[in-house]
Amino acid sequence: MEVILKDDVANLGHRGDLVKVADGYARNFLLPRKLALQATLANKAVVEQMKSAAARRSASEKALAEELVTKLEPLALSFTRKSGEAGHLFGSVTSADIAADLAAKGFEIDRRKIQLAEPLKSLGDFSVAIKLYREVTAHVKVKVQAEATEEVAAEAPAELVAEEATAE
């Protein structure tokens, strides 16, 4: 079945492309999600109009993405998590955590655009890629720090008690 893509689809094509796909893929995935139109004569005529509009929209979206990159590049995010002695976290820092921290700083970025192969599970500094547009990717610095443990807080009063005992 030939379809006209209404939006970019990974491993298939870009907005406005005429592609041939399996009937089931079109009926069960592309058409219900409104990612494509059936390639009829009427729709093929609309494709040319759609392509010019898509080119204009694409240029403006790319410009906005590049502007956002300049704002995101100097940004450094910091997360404090409980960790073990070897520097492994009791949990992790996920793309949802990064998206929430960016939202708190005024940047509305979908967590699916954050390119983390797997959640961050160790302490240290990381560079996380955020794919804002086809060829536009921002890199944000993420620092994962250890949370001050209760043992350190418990040692301080114990030292004070020991000092008072020796003073008496």
N, C-alpha and C positions, 0 to 999 in steps of 0.2 A: 504494500500500500504506500502511495506517495503522500507525504504530509508536508505542510509548511510550518516551520518552527516559529512560534510566537515569542519564545524566550530562549536564551542560551541553555543547551542541554549538554552536560558533560559527556564526552566520548561520542557525540552524535553530530552536533553542529551549532551554529550561532543563529541568532534571531534573524528571521527572513529567509533562511536557507530552505531549499526544496530537497528533501531527503526521502529515500526509499527505506522503509522499515517493515518488519514483520507485522502482519495484521493484528495479532494478539497484543504486541507491544503498543501499537497505536491505540487500539480499542480499550485496553486495560490500564495503560499508564499515561500516555501522552494526551489523549483527548479528554479523559475525565479531569486531569489536573490543569487543563487549559494551557498546556505547553505547546500545542500544535493545532492546526486546522487541516481538514481533509483537502487535498489538492484538487479542487474542482476548477472548471473554467472561470467561474466568477471569482473564486478565491485567488487564482493565479493572476487575475487582473489587479486584485487588491495588493498582491505581493510587491509590485513595483512601487506603489504608493507607500506601503509599509517599510520598504527598504530605505527610501529617502528619509522618512520620519525616524527610522531606527538609526540612521547615520547621524542625524542631528542630535538625537537623544544620546547616542553613544559618545559623541564628542563632548557634550556637556557633562555626562556622568564621569568621563575620564578626567576632565578638568577638575571636577569636584573631588575626585579621588586623589589626584595629585596634590591638591590644596590640603586635603586632610593628612596626607603623608608628611608634609612639612610641619604640621602641628603635632603629629604622633611621634616622629623620629626623636626629638629631644626628651620625650616623656620616659620616666623610669618608674615602674611599679614595684612596690615592696609588699611582701606577704610575710607574716609571722605565724609559724606553725610549730606544734610540738614535735620534737624529734628525739631519736635515740642517740646513744653515744657515738655510733658510727656515722652520724649525719643523715640517716634515713628518716623520712617523715612518718609520723603516725597518721597517715592520710595522704593527701596530695593536693597540688594546685592544678585545677582543671581549666579548660577554656571558659567554662561558665564563671569561674572565680575571676578570671582576667576580664571577661566582658562586664561583670558586675562592677569591678574596680574602675574600668574605663567609663562606665555609665555614671559612676559617682563623680568622676572628674569632668563630666559633660560630653563624653563621646559615646553616641549610640551606635555600637557595632555589634552585629549579630555574632553569636558565639561560634557559628559554623564557619565564619570567615577566618577564625583564628586557627592557624596551621600548627597544631600540636599533634605529633604522631602518637604520643602517649602522655598522660599527666605527669607533671613534675613531681618526683618522689624523693628528691634529695636537696640538701642545702646548697646554696651557691648562686651565681649570677648566670642568667640565661638570656638568649636573644630569641624572641618569639616573633614569627612572621605572621602578618595579618594581610590576607589577600583582599584588597579593596575593589579591584577591577581586574580585567583580563591580564594586562601586563603591568599593573600597578600593585606593588606589595610594600607594606611598611614593616619595619623591624622595631619592636619595642623591647626595652631592657626590663627584665623581670628579676628581682632579687628575692630569694627565699631565705629568711633568717630563722634562727632557732628562738623559740619562746623561752623566756626566763623560767627555769623550772622551780618547783616548790622547794627542792632541796637547798638551793642557794638562799632562798628566803628563810628557810628553817635554820640554816647554819648561823645566820647573823644573830638571832636571839640567843642561840646556844652559846655563842662567844660572849655575849653580854652577861649571861648568867655565870659563866666561868670567870669572867673578870670581876664580877661582884663578889664571888666566893673567895677569890684570892685577895681582894681588898679587905675583906672582913677578917 
